[in-house]
């Protein structure tokens, strides 16, 4: 499997390296990327969701099923969120992905982008015919393909706790950019959230979240929640059975972690979609 690590900044890459822009055969098109995030334009572009900026934007251009060009922007690019591409006359299918996941890897042979650590991610496929009369500016609305799990600890944080470890039995770390479906499933992969010492002795203030890639169809998995100290010893734990997840939805569990009978309740919220809430 040929993997290409994305490092180029705001650069259009053509499959045919000899291809040059020709306004008699191509049209320069600027895409205004929109979605469930805010576009901020001060000295440079920015795409922000839930108060945090996206870090990467990809556009992959296909004609007749063949990849003819690809573009990758990063958040430091001045035109981040408003990419411009030279498109040949004819029918195009363009795929857009915006994310702030860490360490992305693109595979054009597998049509996937995967991350070492997943975070908020948006996607869209767009059909576009390019002619001499095509508009020079096109709006494209991306849809969230991330799910989010939040764990709220209700009981008092004991002395020595340094981290919460959230381990889904199944979790997805990649996206098929042509279909928008979740790929790269990993099992029992711990996600570690460090807890500052200022939370020691507090009650009901610790909240930890992880993101994953998800389909729009609800699916379930078991999740373990473990509190650890600086020696990596377990000082509190609970298991959530059949926690439900889907794209564009937050699943929130709240409860006690350090009592003899740890239980959590479940809720879901919608800034995204209607939140799922529960207990264990």
N, C-alpha and C positions, 0 to 999 in steps of 0.2 A: 504494500500500500504506500503510495507516494504521498508524503506529508510535506506541506510547505508552511514553515513558521512565518507568521505575518509580522514583518518589521518595517516595511516601506510606509512612509508617511505621505498621505494625500497624493499618491502616484497612481496613474492609470497604467496598467500593464496589459499589453495586447498579446494574444497568442501568436500572432504573426508580428515579429519584432520589426519588420520592415514597413509596417503599416504607418502611414502618416495622415495627419488631418487634412481633409480635402473638402472644402465647403460645397463642392459640386456633387459630392457623394455622401456627405455626412452632415449632421446637424449638432451643434454644441447645445447641450441641454443641462440646465441647472435644476437640481432636485432640492426642494424644500422639505426636509424630513420633519414629520409631525407625528404625534401619538399621545400616549398617556404620560407625557413628560413636558417640561417647560423648555422652550428655546430661548436662550438668553444671548443677546448680542451686544457686548460692550466693546472691548478692544479685539475680541476674537469670539468665534461661535462657541456655543455650549449647549448640550442636551442634558437636562437635569430631571431626575425622577426621585420622588421621596426625599428631596433635599440633597441628593448626591448625584454627581456628574457621571454620565457615561464616559467611557475611556476609549472606545473603539467603534468605528462604523465601517461596514463593508458593503460594497455594491458589486454584484456579479452579473455580467451581461451575457445572455445566451441568445443565439439565433439558430433556428432549426435544430435545437438540442445540443448545439456546440458552444462551449465557452469561448467568446471572442474578446472579452476584456474584463478586467477586475480592478477595483479601486479599494484602497484601505486608508481611512483617515484615523488619526488619533486626536485626543482632546486638545493638544497643543497647536494643532493646525488652525490658522486664522479662519478658514472657511469650514470648520468642523460643523457638520449638520446640514451643510448646503453644498454637497459635492457637484462638480461639473464634469460631464463626460462627452466625448465626441462619439456619437452613435451613427452607424451606417443607416442609410435609407433601408426600410424594410421592417419586418415584424421582430420585435424584441420581447424577451421575457427576462425581467430584472429581479434579482433577489437582494433584499436589504436586511442587514442585521446590525443592531446597535446593542452594545453591552458594556458592562463594567466588570465582567469576570476577569480573573487573573490568569495570565500565561495562556493566551489563546493559540490554537493550532488549527490551520485550515488544511483540509484534504479535498482538492477539487476532483480527484478520482472517486472518492466516496461521497462527495457533496455534503461535507460536514464541517462544522466548527466545534471544537471541544475546548474545555477549560480545565486547568488544574483545580481552580476554585471557582465555582459558579456564583453568579450574582444576577442582579436585575438585567433582563434581556428582552429585546423587542425584535419583531420580524415582519416581513411583508414580501409577497411576490406580486409583481406588477407586469401586466401585458401592455405594450406600448408600440404603436406603429409610427415610424419616423418617415416623414415626407418633407418636401421643401416648405410646406405650410405649417409644420408642427410648431407648437409653442416652445419658446426658448426656456420657459420655466414650467416645471411640473411639481405638483404637491403629491407627496406620498405619505399615507398614514400608517404607521407601524403599530402592530398589536403585541401586547405582552405575552411572551411564551415562558415566563418564569413563574414558579410557585414559591411561596415563602412560608417557613415554619417559625413561629415565635413561641418561646417557652418563658413563662413568668413564674418565678419562685415566690411563693407566699410566705413561707416561714422564715425565721431569723437565720441569717447567714453566720455559720459558726467560725470560730477562730481558725485560721490556717487555710481556708478555702482559696484557691487560686484560679480555678478554671471549671467551666462546664463543658462536658463532652456530649454532643448530640450525635447519635449513630443510627441513621435509618437503615433498615434491613435492605432496602432498595432505594437508589437515588440516581438521577440522570445528570450527566456532566457534559452533554453535547447536544447539538441541534443539526438536523438535516435541513440545510438552508433551502432546498427545493420544495420540501413538503411541510416544513414547520413542525415536524414531529421530534420528540425527544429520542436521543440515542446515547450511546456510551454509558450503559448502565453499570454501576458499581455497587457491590454488596458489602454491607457492614463496614463502610468507610467512615471512621470517626471525623467529626468536624469539631474542632476545639476552639472555644471562645474564652479568652483570658478575662478574669474578673479582677479589677483593681482592689487593693486592700482597703480602700475607703468604704467599700460595701460591707466589710466585716461588722457584724452587730446590727445591721439594718434589717428591716422586715418588709417584704413586699415591694422591694425596689429593684431587684435583679431581673433583667429581661435579656434573653439571648435569642438571636435569629440566624437562620441559614436559608440560602436560596438554592433552588434546583431548577432544571429545565423540565417542562411538563407539557403533556397534551391537553386539549380542551375537554377530554373525557375524564371524569373523576376516577382515580385509582387509589388503592390503599396499601400501606406498608406498616410494619411494626417499627417503633422507634424507642431506643433506650436513651435515657437522660441520666448522666452520671456527674456528680460533683467530686472534684479531686483536690488534694492538697499539694504542697510544693514537692513532696516526695512521690507524687503520682499515685498515692493511695486513695482509694474510694472512701468518701465520707458521707455520701448520700446518693441514692439512686432510685429510679422508677422506670417502668416499662409501659409504653403506650401501645395498645393493640389496635391494629386496623385504623391507623390515622389516615384520614382522607385528604387527597391533594388533587389540584387541577390548576391549569394555567390561569393566571390573573386572579388568584385567590390567596389570601393569607389564612393559614390554619394556626390558631393560637391555643395553646394548652396552658392552664394555670393550676397551681396546686402546691402542696407541701412536698419537700424533697428530703428533709432530714428527720422526719418523725418515723416511728416504728412501722407505721402503715402509710407509706407515701401514696398519695392519690392526687390525680390531676383532673381538672375539668377542661372541656374543649369549647372554644368559641371560634367563629370565623367572621372576618370583617371585610368591608368593602370600601376601600378608597380605590381599591382595585375592583373586586366583585364582592358579593356578600360574604363576609368572613365566616369561617367555621371555628366554633369554640367548643372545647371539651375538657374533660377531667380524666386523670388516671388514678 
